[in-house]
Amino acid sequence: MNSLERYQDFLPLSQIHPNLLLGEGDTPFLRLETLMEEFDLPDTFAKNEIFNPTASFKDRGTVTAVHAAKASGIERIGTVSTGNMGISTAAYGARAGMKTFVFIKKDTSIEKLFSAGVHGPILLRIDGDYGKLWHESFRIGKDHGIYFMNSTDAFRIEGYKVIGFEIFSQLSSERPTYIFAPVSSGGHLIGLMKAYRELQQQGLVHHIPTFVGVQAQGCSPIAQAFAAGMLKYERVDKTETVAQSITNPDPPGGNILLKMIREHEGIIMDVTDEEILTAQRIIAEREGIFCLPASATALAGLLKLQKKQKFDPQDRIILVITGSGVKNIKVLDKSRMKIHDASLSELSKTMASLTE
Ligand SMILES: Cc1ncc(COP(=O)(O)O)c(C=O)c1O
């Protein structure tokens, strides 16, 4: 039984079609022993969403949205994306045999652009304000009969809940005390929180964990509103960060997220590019997980928060690792990698010098 079938009672899907699935879900849940020792952390785990079919958590939401589209007889789907959601929608659209339109943000990495293009969608690389594009897509969708399954689409959020359910079961019912996740438009964290609310309604958990949403300082409208105690965010005009995947200047889920975070005493914080790149390197070098800078914000947030507050030894911390670092190679600090060029004929000599 796959993950969608296991949690079907919590989802608005009357049927799950094998021919719309790509093997999403049931992603690894890893104890980060080395990090725990090095940074004096309580039990800390990575929920590794890189293991989804298109190497990001977006597949969780795309699979449910595509099911909903099929059930309603919709033939054309689309999305507005910084990259990952475009790749995911293009792949699931191809699998479902649907005409798929992908509007991708101009500053996306070449790896993301081509990973979307390979599935054969109608791919538009768009120069302009991403927040406005999000709204514009719905108008275009109405004119052209395209269901734009964007970041805060209701069916997408339902799919993100499954990540929360899996965390719940992979922890063998012990409750997590903190869940850290990157935030851009807000859909992902809303889905995770909704999962725990529903588990609580069913009497399966007594306490909702502390959710910590992390934004990049170069695009942090929700974190800024949270820090100022505001109920509503203000859109930002410029986005400048290495964490390109999480650069929505006008996050559609921002105000709902602020409300939910307040209700459950969570936190929305931001981290600098330097903190992000350091975290990306640490989790790659110490734990073997190569994630996008956007995903590394979860660890960057944890290490930053640890400087302000002490965690209890009984705490259990989960980092949701949302996407693969292979999708943006350019941001890496190559000067840290030693690549030894060697010829086969001289290999023994080279090895001798390296193992001295
Ligand atoms: C890798 C990655 N992590 C996190 C997010 C944030 O998700 P959301 O926009 O639902 O807040 C995104 C969004 O594109 C992403 O690509």
The ligand as a Tripos MOL2 file, in Angstrom:
@<TRIPOS>MOLECULE
LIG
   16    16     1     0     0
SMALL
NO_CHARGES

@<TRIPOS>ATOM
      1 C1         12.8630   23.5490   -2.4570 C.3       1 LIG1
      2 C2         11.6990   24.3300   -1.9070 C.ar      1 LIG1
      3 N1         11.5190   24.3650   -0.5730 N.ar      1 LIG1
      4 C3         10.4940   25.0340   -0.0250 C.ar      1 LIG1
      5 C4          9.5860   25.7350   -0.7950 C.ar      1 LIG1
      6 C5          8.4900   26.5040   -0.1170 C.3       1 LIG1
      7 O1          7.2100   26.0320   -0.3550 O.3       1 LIG1
      8 P1          5.9600   27.0010   -0.3190 P.3       1 LIG1
      9 O2          6.0430   27.9020   -1.5160 O.co2     1 LIG1
     10 O3          4.7810   26.0930   -0.3700 O.co2     1 LIG1
     11 O4          6.0600   27.7760    0.9580 O.co2     1 LIG1
     12 C6          9.7260   25.7230   -2.1890 C.ar      1 LIG1
     13 C7          8.7700   26.4340   -3.0520 C.2       1 LIG1
     14 O5          8.9060   26.5540   -4.2350 O.2       1 LIG1
     15 C8         10.8040   25.0010   -2.7590 C.ar      1 LIG1
     16 O6         10.9790   24.9380   -4.1030 O.3       1 LIG1
@<TRIPOS>BOND
     1     1     2 1
     2     2     3 ar
     3     2    15 ar
     4     3     4 ar
     5     4     5 ar
     6     5     6 1
     7     5    12 ar
     8     6     7 1
     9     7     8 1
    10     8     9 2
    11     8    10 1
    12     8    11 1
    13    12    13 1
    14    12    15 ar
    15    13    14 2
    16    15    16 1
@<TRIPOS>SUBSTRUCTURE
     1 LIG1         1 GROUP 0 **** ****
